[in-house]
């Protein structure tokens, strides 16, 4: 029992150890990750008189790099550059005579996050800051499969470029947590609150839509 307890304490101590980067040092962190995003105020899409398609989470991805300057022992300032695939989607619709799938708005962004990392204990850090994002593409898509009068299955794919209807620049507030295991491996979770609406022109009955994005990334910190 004593040996087991001692081993458990050693493992716990190892997990809580964070590489001690001296004040004034710089690190670089390549990262990849998963993105789960939505668009606020996405309207339901009417399919029948009694059924509307409701919005759901859009699964995406991220790849990029982040550099961090150690201002003090427990404070770092990080500037990143990454590309994210995000957007919003509606639930799929399945019926014997008709299926509606992949109804979504696909958005590609080049992001530049600037965040402050406050190291609380060990490798655990709380972070917040601001992120500037530049829209690279925006497409509205949907896939319809239905049976015609002869019983044959027909396919109809809808794909439209809607970038001209969207604001090209977005501003967001990221808040999150990260944990550094040992000396290099980092898990980072952030939630982004967009401050600028996505839709450029607002019609009388059209609500403002804002990006809401959760990012979970895995990075590897390299001292320079």
WOHU-V15687 format. One record per residue. N is the residue number from 1. RES is the residue in three letters. OMEGA is omega in whole degrees, 0 to 359 (999 if undefined). NEAR is the number of other ideal C-beta (glycine too) atoms within 10 Angstrom. D_CENTER is the distance of its C-alpha to the mean C-alpha in Angstrom with 1 decimal. Layout:
n: [N/N]
res: [RES/RES]
omega: [OMEGA/OMEGA]
near: [NEAR/NEAR]
d_center: [D_CENTER/D_CENTER]
This chain:
n: [1/2/3/4/5/6/7/8/9/10/11/12/13/14/15/16/17/18/19/20/21/22/23/24/25/26/27/28/29/30/31/32/33/34/35/36/37/38/39/40/41/42/43/44/45/46/47/48/49/50/51/52/53/54/55/56/57/58/59/60/61/62/63/64/65/66/67/68/69/70/71/72/73/74/75/76/77/78/79/80/81/82/83/84/85/86/87/88/89/90/91/92/93/94/95/96/97/98/99/100/101/102/103/104/105/106/107/108/109/110/111/112/113/114/115/116/117/118/119/120/121/122/123/124/125/126/127/128/129/130/131/132/133/134/135/136/137/138/139/140/141/142/143/144/145/146/147/148/149/150/151/152/153/154/155/156/157/158/159/160/161/162/163/164/165/166/167/168/169/170/171/172/173/174/175/176/177/178/179/180/181/182/183/184/185/186/187/188/189/190/191/192/193/194/195/196/197/198/199/200/201/202/203/204/205/206/207/208/209/210/211/212/213/214/215/216/217/218/219/220/221/222/223/224]
res: [UNK/UNK/UNK/UNK/UNK/UNK/UNK/UNK/UNK/UNK/UNK/UNK/UNK/UNK/UNK/UNK/UNK/UNK/UNK/UNK/UNK/UNK/UNK/UNK/UNK/UNK/UNK/UNK/UNK/UNK/UNK/UNK/UNK/UNK/UNK/UNK/UNK/UNK/UNK/UNK/UNK/UNK/UNK/UNK/UNK/UNK/UNK/UNK/UNK/UNK/UNK/UNK/UNK/UNK/UNK/UNK/UNK/UNK/UNK/UNK/UNK/UNK/UNK/UNK/UNK/UNK/UNK/UNK/UNK/UNK/UNK/UNK/UNK/UNK/UNK/UNK/UNK/UNK/UNK/UNK/UNK/UNK/UNK/UNK/UNK/UNK/UNK/UNK/UNK/UNK/UNK/UNK/UNK/UNK/UNK/UNK/UNK/UNK/UNK/UNK/UNK/UNK/UNK/UNK/UNK/UNK/UNK/UNK/UNK/UNK/UNK/UNK/UNK/UNK/UNK/UNK/UNK/UNK/UNK/UNK/UNK/UNK/UNK/UNK/UNK/UNK/UNK/UNK/UNK/UNK/UNK/UNK/UNK/UNK/UNK/UNK/UNK/UNK/UNK/UNK/UNK/UNK/UNK/UNK/UNK/UNK/UNK/UNK/UNK/UNK/UNK/UNK/UNK/UNK/UNK/UNK/UNK/UNK/UNK/UNK/UNK/UNK/UNK/UNK/UNK/UNK/UNK/UNK/UNK/UNK/UNK/UNK/UNK/UNK/UNK/UNK/UNK/UNK/UNK/UNK/UNK/UNK/UNK/UNK/UNK/UNK/UNK/UNK/UNK/UNK/UNK/UNK/UNK/UNK/UNK/UNK/UNK/UNK/UNK/UNK/UNK/UNK/UNK/UNK/UNK/UNK/UNK/UNK/UNK/UNK/UNK/UNK/UNK/UNK/UNK/UNK/UNK/UNK/UNK/UNK/UNK/UNK/UNK/UNK]
omega: [180/178/178/180/180/179/179/180/179/178/179/180/179/180/184/181/176/178/181/178/185/177/180/179/184/177/179/186/169/182/172/181/181/180/172/187/174/172/180/175/174/181/172/180/181/176/175/180/184/184/175/173/180/182/178/184/177/178/181/183/182/172/181/182/181/177/183/176/183/181/179/183/183/179/175/177/186/175/184/174/182/175/180/172/185/179/178/180/177/179/176/181/181/174/182/184/185/173/175/184/176/176/189/170/181/181/174/183/163/187/175/179/173/187/172/179/178/182/186/181/181/180/182/181/171/185/174/181/179/180/174/183/182/185/178/177/177/182/175/186/173/178/182/175/184/177/179/183/179/180/179/180/179/179/177/180/179/180/184/175/183/182/181/179/186/173/185/181/179/175/183/174/176/172/182/180/172/177/180/180/180/187/191/189/185/169/187/177/181/173/185/176/180/180/181/182/179/184/186/182/181/174/184/184/183/181/173/176/181/175/170/193/172/181/176/186/175/184/179/185/181/177/180/999]
near: [5/6/7/8/9/10/10/10/10/10/10/11/10/10/14/13/14/19/12/9/18/8/11/9/13/13/19/14/21/14/20/13/20/13/21/15/24/19/24/16/14/17/14/12/16/10/15/9/6/6/12/14/19/11/20/15/13/21/13/20/14/20/13/20/13/21/15/19/15/20/13/10/11/12/14/22/14/20/14/21/12/22/13/24/18/27/25/23/23/23/15/13/17/10/11/6/9/14/16/20/16/15/22/19/22/19/27/18/28/14/22/15/22/13/25/14/21/14/20/10/9/15/20/14/24/13/20/13/19/13/23/14/25/12/16/14/13/21/16/15/17/18/16/16/15/14/13/9/5/6/7/8/9/11/9/10/10/12/11/11/10/17/15/9/13/18/15/12/10/23/14/23/14/20/14/20/14/21/16/23/15/12/13/14/13/21/16/23/15/22/15/25/15/21/13/13/18/23/17/12/9/11/7/4/6/11/13/12/20/18/24/18/28/16/25/14/24/13/22/12/19/12/13/7]
d_center: [44.4/44.6/43.3/40.3/39.6/40.0/37.5/34.9/35.4/35.0/31.7/30.4/31.6/30.0/26.6/27.1/28.2/25.9/27.0/29.0/28.0/30.8/30.5/30.1/28.5/25.5/23.0/20.6/17.5/16.1/12.9/11.0/8.3/6.5/3.4/5.1/5.8/9.4/11.9/14.5/18.1/17.6/21.3/22.6/24.1/27.8/29.1/32.4/34.4/33.2/29.7/26.4/23.1/20.5/16.8/14.4/10.8/9.4/8.4/7.0/7.0/7.1/10.6/12.3/14.7/15.4/18.9/20.3/23.7/25.5/27.1/28.7/28.9/26.1/24.2/22.1/20.6/17.7/16.8/14.1/13.6/10.9/10.0/6.8/7.7/6.5/9.2/11.5/14.2/17.5/19.2/21.6/25.3/28.0/31.7/34.8/35.4/31.9/28.3/25.3/22.1/18.9/19.0/15.8/14.5/12.7/11.2/11.0/10.3/11.9/10.6/13.1/12.2/15.5/15.6/18.5/18.7/21.3/22.7/24.2/25.9/25.8/22.4/20.5/18.9/17.6/15.6/15.1/15.5/14.5/12.2/13.7/12.1/14.4/14.1/15.5/15.9/15.8/17.5/18.7/19.8/21.9/24.3/27.6/30.2/33.5/37.1/39.7/43.3/44.4/41.8/39.9/36.1/34.7/31.2/29.7/26.4/25.0/22.8/22.9/21.6/20.5/19.3/22.5/21.6/18.4/18.3/17.6/16.3/13.8/14.0/11.7/12.6/10.4/12.1/11.9/14.1/14.8/17.8/19.9/22.2/25.5/25.4/22.3/19.7/16.6/14.0/11.3/9.2/7.8/7.4/7.7/10.8/11.7/15.4/16.3/16.7/15.5/18.9/21.6/24.7/25.2/27.9/30.1/28.5/24.9/22.4/19.8/16.3/13.4/9.6/8.1/4.4/4.2/3.6/7.1/9.1/12.8/14.8/18.6/20.3/23.4/26.1/27.7]
